[in-house]
Amino acid sequence: MRSLKLFAAFLFLLTISSSFFSCKKDPGTERGTLPGTWKLTEVWSGIGNGTGNWGKVPESPEVKLTINQNGSVSGDMFTEVESFTVVDSTHLQVQLKGAHTEQIITFVYALAGNTLEIEGVCFEGCRYRFVKVK
């Protein structure tokens, strides 16, 4: 009888744990994923020689960037960008809007938890730091 109770308790725990671990979150809202809405928090200021520093962005008005699951981009940042395609863990291929659609541009990015850093293509070393808001 005791072994039956232990078996039933084990079966109950197994059922509960399997249902707990099988739940999936929306990948766009998970930390550490590119899709989602990002708020600009800091901008790198440099003169082109590799030196510079991060400067805080004013809280108002908020500047946001939304990256959808399909890579399309919208919001207040990168308004000339149609979409991003992840090349690898540090590079994004950029598809521009309008007349420049054949031009291939690559941005460098770093993603750590809910922080995204994107480095564009410019002499001064333009870099942007975002925090994920959803």
C-alpha positions, 0 to 999 in steps of 0.5 A: 500500500505504501509503495502505491502511495509513493508511486501516486505521489511520484506520478503527481509530481511528474505530471505537475513538473512536466506541465510547468516546464512545457509552457512556452513564452512568446519569444518576442517578450522573452529577455535576450531575444531581438523581437520586441519594443526597445526604448533608447536610453543612451547614445555613444558620442565620439569624434572618430578616433575610437574614444568617446562616452555614453550619454543618457537620452532624455526621458521625454519624448521616449524614442522607441524601436520595434523589431517584429518577429519577421524582422520588420522595423518601425518606430522612432529610430532607424526610420530609413530601415525596412528590416533587420536580418540576423546574420550571426550573434553579432551582425545584423543585415539591414534592408533599407527603404525606398531607392536604396533597397539593393544596398546591403549594410551590416550593423554590429549588435550586442544583446545581453538580457534586456539590453540591446546595443546597435552600432551603425555605419558612421565614421564617428562610431555611432552606437545606440543602447536600448532597454526592452520594454515589451 
